[in-house]
Each structure stands twice: as structure tokens, then as C-alpha cells.
Amino acid sequence: MGKKKEGFCHICGEYVELTFEHIPPKQSGNCSQVNEISGDVLMACFADIERLPWDLKGLKYKQKQKGMGKHTLCQRCNNNTGSWYGEDYVIFSNTMAALLAKERPQPNMGVSFTIEMRPLNFIKQVLSLFCSINKYPLNTNISEFILQKESNEFINDEYILSMFLYIGSIQKLFGTSILCSFPDKDNDKFKTISVSEICNYPLGFCLYKRNKDLKDIIGTDITYFSNYAVDEYSEVNISLPVLTSNSFLPQDYRLKNQFNVQ
């Protein structure tokens, strides 16, 4: 048996033995071997100007036999989020995988559809995944929103959650990144954006912290899913962009021909 991992549960904050949380849920297809590349390795890779962004040859990685995930949740939070919300994520994700297999859309296209789902359950599962990839506390209000099953009081004035269809082979689990843009001839102001990302076929998500510099988001805003009641079914009409990624940079969903490769 492996060594027990102790720490603060990323949702409730209790210091306990931590359980493995699949990110995304195992039954959505996240159950096969993956190679995890650490942030330190990727930073060194970015410094190599002669390496193409999608060239991973020779990079040090950690092999995970049971899919992407981390030891981040106490047993209670893992069990509760899985039993309360996990099925809704799995059904939606597997439906989107079937849709992509049938329609075969190309990157940067859009797909519109109507689906019966339980929006509040779904968004709570997504937010629990974001808690797992960020250090505790991501936000105590988000934790309370997840742990109080009946609650639909998400902090819409602080965060935006967006979603898109993801057909890339590079899986991304990014904790909060601070992206900066510096003044230039078209913009005389220094700007920052705070965002966390999860990308694993067939879905991608971005959790943005609202601020005055946030003008555009990647994907479709689904923050309104929090307005529904728990276990409430609804027919949702939604349009999602189809994106891929060829680098491990945050917020980078360019096609290979969009890179300035010499």
C-alpha cells in the first residue's frame, strides 16, 4: 500500500488523511494511464525557444495508472460531492463525447444543442474540481456553496465559470494563474487576469475572478447554472465553442498554424 497522504481537505479545510479525487470524474473516461508533467518542468520547457510548444519529447513526467487526479479531499467531501453531483457531470460529459464523435466538428467551430440536465448539480461538481486543483481555500464561499447541497447562492459578483467543448490531446489542470498584459502602442494600461483551467476531452472549463480588466472570456458563461434548484431538471439551450490546444500555456488555444514558428 502507498503511504498515506495527510493535509487540508481542499473543500472543507479539515486536516485529515486525503483521498484521491479523479479530475474529472473517473466514469467520464478519466480512468486510463496518463503522464503528468509538473509545472517546474514546463517552465523550463518554455525557456527553450527552439522547442515547439507541443513537443514533449524528453520531458520528465510522472506516470499515473488510474487517470488524472490528486489526493485533495477528505473521505466525507469526496463521498458527498460524488454522490450528490458526480452523476450529473458524467452524464453530461459522456453525452458531449457522443456528440463530438457523431458531428466531428473542427476547432473554432460552434455547436448548439438542447439538453435535459440538472444544472446546479453539474456546476457544483465542476467547482469541486476547481477546489481540488487549487490550494485550500480557493474561496470559502465556494466551499460553502458546494457543501450546502440545497444552496444556489453562488458568488456571481466575484467569479465567472465558462465551458467549451475540448478536442485537444493535451490535458490541462491549472490552478489559479495571473496573466499580465503590459502597456503597448494600442493600450497604455497594465492589466491582470486571474483564471484557473481544466481541460480534458470532451470538456474544458475556465474559472475567472471578476475584475475591471476582464473583458473577454474563453468559452460560454455557465455561471447562471447556479440559479436552479438542486436536483431540478431543466431543458438547457446552449452554444459551446469547440477548442483544442497545442501548448501548456494558460488560456492558449491556438491551432498549430497560428504559432509563429520559424
N, C-alpha and C positions, 0 to 999 in steps of 0.2 A: 504493500500500500504506500501511496505517496505521503509525503509529510503534510500534516495539517496546516492550513493557512488561516491565520487569525488577522483580524483587522476590523476597521469600522465598516459596517454594512453601508453600502452606497445609497440606500433609500432611507432606512430608519435611523442610522447613525450609531446603533448599538455595537460595542466592541465584543465580537464573538468569533467562533470558527466560521469561516466563509465557505459558501458552496459555489459550484461552478455555474455560471449563467451563460447559456448559449446566446450569442448576439449575431443574428436574430435567432428566434426560437428554433430548436432542433427540427421540428416537424415541418418547417418551411423549407427544408432542403439543406440546412446547415448541420450536416452530420458526417461529412467526409473529411479526409485528411487535407489540411491546409498548411502553408508555410508562412509563418508570421515574421515580418521584418520590423525590427524596432525603430523607433524614431531616431536614435543616435546613428544607426546605420544609414538611414535615409538622408539625414542631414549631411553626412559625409559624401553620399552619392550625389546630392545636389551640387556640391562643391566641385565635382568633376565635370568641367564644361565640355569635355569630349564624349561623355556618356549620354546616349539618348535617354529621354525620361522614362521610356518603357523597357529599357534594357536592364534586366535584373541579374544578369549572369555574374556569378562570383560573389554575390552579396550574401552575407551571413544571415541565416534565418533559423527560427525555432519551429520544428515540426510539431503540429498539433493533430492528433489522431481523430479527435471527435468533433472537429469543426471549430469555427471561430468563437471565442468567448473568454471570460475571465472569472477568477474567484472574487466575486464582488458583493454577493448578497448573503444575508443570514438565511437559515433554513426557512424561517417563517415568511420573510418577504419573497423569497424565491417561490415557495409554495402558493402564497396568496396571489401574487401577480400572475403566475402561470395558470391557476385555476379560475381566476376572475376574468383575465383579459387575453391570455395566450391563444386560446382557440380562435378568437376573432382575428388576430393577426395572421395566424396560419391559414385560415380560410381565404382571407383577402389576398395574401401573398401567393398562395397556390393558384388562385383564380387569375391573378395577373400573369403568372408564369404560363398558364394555359393560353391566355390571350396573346401573349408575345409569341408563343410557339405557333399559333394559328395565323396571326396577322403579319408577323415578321417585319415590323416597322424598322425604318432606318434611323440612325441617330439624328437628333434635332427635329424629328417629326413630332406631331402631337397625336394623342389618342383620346377620344371622348367616348364615354360609356355611362351606363346606369347600372348601379349595383345595390342590392339589398344587403345591408350590413348594420352592425351596431357601432356607430361612430365613436361614442365615448369610450367604450371598452377598447377599441382599436387604438385611439390616441394615447390612452393610459399605458398600454403595452409599449408603444413607441417611446414614450417618455421614460419608462422604466429602463429601456435600453440605453437611453442617453445618460441616465443616472449611473449606469454600470461603466460607461466608458469615460466618465469624468470622476474626479476625486470628490469625496463627500465633504461638504454638501454642494451639489450642483446649485440647488436653491431649496431652502427648507419649505417654501410654499409649494414647489413642485412635488416634494416628498409627501406633503400632507394631501395634496390633490390625488396622488396615486394610492396612498394608504387608506384614505377615507373613500370607500367604494362608491358611496352614493353621491359624492361631491362632483359638481360640474363647475366649480368656481376656479377655473384656470386663470393665471395671471396674464391675461391677454395684453395688458398695457405694458408688460415687460418683455414678452417673448413672442416670436413668430415661428411656427413649425410649418415647414414646407415638405412636399413629397413629389417624387418623379419616378418614372419607370427607368430602371437601370439595366443596361445590357452589356456593361463592361466586365472584363475578366479580373480586373484589379479590385480587390475588396478594400474598403476604407473604414476604419474605426478611428475617428479623430476626436479627441477631447477638445475642449474649447481652444480655438486659435484666434489670435488677434492679428487681423490683416490691416496693413497700413498702406495708404497711398500718399505720396509726397507731392508738394506743390510743383506744377509744371506750367507750360505756356497756356494750357486750357483751364487750369484750376489752381487758384492761388492759396488753397487751404489744405492743411494736413488733416487726413481723415482716417478713422479707425472703424473696423467692423469686428464684432465678436460673434463667432459661429462655431458650432460643433457639427460633425457629419458622420453619417452611417450609410455605407453603400454596399449592398450585397444583392446580387441578382435574385429577384427581379425588381427590387425596390431601393430607392435612395431617399434619404431624409436630411434636412438641414434645420438645426435649431439656432435661430438668430436672436441675439439680445438686441432689443429695440434701442436705437439712439438716433440722434439728429443726422448722422452720416449715412444711415441705412436707407438707400433709395430703391435699390433693386434686389430681388431675391432669386435664387435658383430654385425652380420647381413651382408647384402650385400651393398656395397658402391653404392649409387644412386646420388652422387654429380653431375655426368655428366648429369643428367636430366636438369640442368641449361643451357646446351649448345643449347637447342632447342629454337625456337621462340614461343612467346605467341600465344596460340590458335592453334599451329601446332600439327596435329595428326601424330602419328608415331606408327608402329608396334614394340613393345619393347620385346626383348627376355631376360628373366631374370630368375635367380635361387635364391630362398629365403629359408633360413633355417627355420624350424618350432621349436619354442621355447615355454617353459612355465616357470612359476616362482612360487616358494613356499616360498618366503620371500620378505620383503620390502627393502632389501638392494640394493643399486645401482649396476648394472652390475651382478646381481646374478640370473642365470637362471638354477640352478641345479635342478635335479629331487630329490624327497624325499629320495630315496635310496643312494644319493650321499652325504647326510649330515652325519656328524659323531655324530650320536645320541646314547647316552648311554642307 
